[in-house]
Amino acid sequence: MLTTPLLRLSERLAQLTPSATVALNGKMSQMKARGIDVISFGQGEPDFPTPAPIKAAAVQAIDANKTRYTPAGGIAELREAVAQRLLADSGISYTAAQISITSGVKEGLFLAFLAVCDGGDEVIVPAPYWVSYIEQVRLAGATPIVIDTDESTRFKVTPAMLEQHLTPRTRVLVLSSPANPTGAVYTAAELHALAEVLRQPQFAGVLIFSDEIYDQICYIPYARWLRVAPDLAERTLVFNGWSKTYAMTGWRLGYVAGAKPILTAIRDIQGHSTTHPNSVAQYAALAAYTPSAELEATIATMVQAFRSRRDLILAALAQQAGVMCDVPDGAFYVFPNVTALLNRPFANGITCATSLELADYLLEHAQIGLVPGEAFGAPGYMRLAYAQSEASISEGMRRFAAAVV
Ligand SMILES: Cc1ncc(COP(=O)(O)O)c(C=O)c1O
């Protein structure tokens, strides 16, 4: 029989919080398996299929037996395509040695935290945050320093807030625009102001992790960090990928670009862990980054659909007395403030004290899955992902309204 000491987990894991969205999805799957018709606002992924030319490239890669190990940082053609894209987008020239293809942006971020953080280092993470930043920082042995934001700054960090949280131990600032869960997008002026703070000599040792995964899903002109602060390119790691823009969440492909010593370290860790991302997925991603009018039109159609769904869900939320929702300028999430629904009985006599309880209540009583703000370091809010059909959004919001009278 196994004894408890044998099953002891590492101290590293003792503080790991499982993903709330994964937990919600598990609960919803169980309900669906029992035949219950659940509408999910939980899933942060496009409902569109991966575009046809990308799928065709993957099939071709299989037929051509491109199914063997690739270099740790990814195939040369894909790294070159990424370099071209980065040059066009940000004006910065990267060599292949400065780019690594990873199994999703998630892996890229994790490898980067592992590569640059030591115990005692601080990583600044604006809240509401994408949950994995916090856990990855902790797994890398560093300490997350959270900057709380709310509607008053449209969920964005101001220069004063940043300056208050920077210390001699700050190693990284995580900058995410458009952000998950709020959809907040920084303007060029706002990025300029943050860059001014980071240019001060005492903060010269701070790296910037710019997570740009939603850059194409943006409803206002996108302000790119390195266009605003090209002088900070040496201190910036850019993260991007294919999951959201190309509806390729399951292919698990992303990339990280930045200073060569850090990218070399990232590839070294890859070499000893995953080796490299799936070879067939890399050829599919290459097709996605090969200029094509057909593909561009497909992406434009998807983004247009997200935009009208955003407007639909915002209109439904506006009908909800007391619920405030900042208009998100990007991604496919809304993040309403639901405090007006807490601590007051609904018509059925049930009262919810927290957004966590409200999420449970809505799942049980209205069969709609939403992620409570607690998961993103922001109690009192809810995240609703609207990457689903308009009919489903309308029905979900009807259930929401009916459950909170
Ligand atoms: C802000 C942000 N960064 C990174 C990721 C990870 O994306 P990927 O599927 O490429 O690992 C997500 C996914 O939800 C995200 O929302």
The ligand as a Tripos MOL2 file, in Angstrom:
@<TRIPOS>MOLECULE
LIG
   16    16     1     0     0
SMALL
NO_CHARGES

@<TRIPOS>ATOM
      1 C1         -4.2370   36.5860  -22.5350 C.3       1 LIG1
      2 C2         -3.9440   35.1830  -22.9650 C.ar      1 LIG1
      3 N1         -2.6630   34.8160  -23.1520 N.ar      1 LIG1
      4 C3         -2.3420   33.5640  -23.5290 C.ar      1 LIG1
      5 C4         -3.3100   32.6090  -23.7310 C.ar      1 LIG1
      6 C5         -2.8720   31.2070  -24.1250 C.3       1 LIG1
      7 O1         -3.1400   30.9200  -25.4370 O.3       1 LIG1
      8 P1         -2.6810   29.5810  -26.1530 P.3       1 LIG1
      9 O2         -3.9230   28.8180  -26.4630 O.co2     1 LIG1
     10 O3         -1.9500   30.0180  -27.3950 O.co2     1 LIG1
     11 O4         -1.7760   28.8400  -25.2360 O.co2     1 LIG1
     12 C6         -4.6570   32.9290  -23.5440 C.ar      1 LIG1
     13 C7         -5.7060   31.9060  -23.7090 C.2       1 LIG1
     14 O5         -6.8140   32.0050  -23.2790 O.2       1 LIG1
     15 C8         -4.9860   34.2540  -23.1640 C.ar      1 LIG1
     16 O6         -6.2580   34.6310  -22.9660 O.3       1 LIG1
@<TRIPOS>BOND
     1     1     2 1
     2     2     3 ar
     3     2    15 ar
     4     3     4 ar
     5     4     5 ar
     6     5     6 1
     7     5    12 ar
     8     6     7 1
     9     7     8 1
    10     8     9 2
    11     8    10 1
    12     8    11 1
    13    12    13 1
    14    12    15 ar
    15    13    14 2
    16    15    16 1
@<TRIPOS>SUBSTRUCTURE
     1 LIG1         1 GROUP 0 **** ****
